[in-house]
């Protein structure tokens, strides 16, 4: 298990005023997703292929 902290970044689709923010952190085998406005927010941990499928669906929908 890695002890290196994740480097989170705000989604480019999040609003600029901070009330709808999604943050993502990437690792070689996992994509982590969280809601930035919740302290100690639950995180999703997705395989890269699942993340790619999600993004493809989100862009089309």
C-alpha positions as CSV (number, residue, x, y, z in Angstrom):
1,X,0.0,0.0,0.0
2,X,1.3,3.4,-1.0
3,X,1.7,6.2,1.6
4,X,2.2,8.9,-1.0
5,X,-0.6,11.4,-0.8
6,X,-2.9,11.7,-3.9
7,X,-2.5,14.8,-6.0
8,X,-6.1,16.0,-6.5
9,X,-7.2,18.4,-9.2
10,X,-10.5,20.1,-9.9
11,X,-12.5,19.0,-13.0
12,X,-12.6,21.5,-15.8
13,X,-16.4,20.9,-15.8
14,X,-16.8,22.1,-12.2
15,X,-18.2,25.6,-11.7
16,X,-15.7,28.4,-11.1
17,X,-17.5,29.6,-7.9
18,X,-16.8,26.4,-6.0
19,X,-20.3,25.1,-5.3
20,X,-20.2,22.2,-7.7
21,X,-16.7,20.7,-7.6
22,X,-15.5,17.3,-8.6
23,X,-11.9,16.4,-8.0
24,X,-9.8,13.6,-9.6
25,X,-6.5,12.0,-8.6
26,X,-4.8,9.5,-10.9
27,X,-2.5,6.6,-10.2
28,X,-1.2,4.0,-12.7
29,X,-3.9,1.5,-11.8
30,X,-6.7,3.6,-10.2
31,X,-8.6,6.8,-10.9
32,X,-9.9,8.4,-7.6
33,X,-13.0,10.7,-7.7
34,X,-14.4,12.8,-4.9
35,X,-16.7,15.8,-4.1
36,X,-14.5,18.6,-3.0
37,X,-17.1,20.4,-0.9
38,X,-17.5,17.6,1.6
39,X,-14.8,17.3,4.3
40,X,-13.4,13.8,4.2
41,X,-15.6,13.1,1.2
42,X,-16.1,9.4,0.2
43,X,-14.1,8.5,-2.8
44,X,-14.7,6.4,-5.8
45,X,-11.8,4.3,-7.0
46,X,-12.2,3.2,-10.6
47,X,-10.1,1.2,-13.0
48,X,-8.8,3.3,-15.9
49,X,-11.0,1.4,-18.4
50,X,-14.1,2.1,-16.2
51,X,-13.1,5.8,-16.0
52,X,-12.7,6.0,-19.8
53,X,-16.2,4.4,-20.3
54,X,-17.7,6.9,-17.8
55,X,-16.2,9.9,-19.6
56,X,-17.3,8.6,-23.0
57,X,-20.9,8.2,-21.7
58,X,-20.8,11.7,-20.0
59,X,-19.6,13.4,-23.1
60,X,-22.3,11.7,-25.3
61,X,-25.1,12.3,-22.8
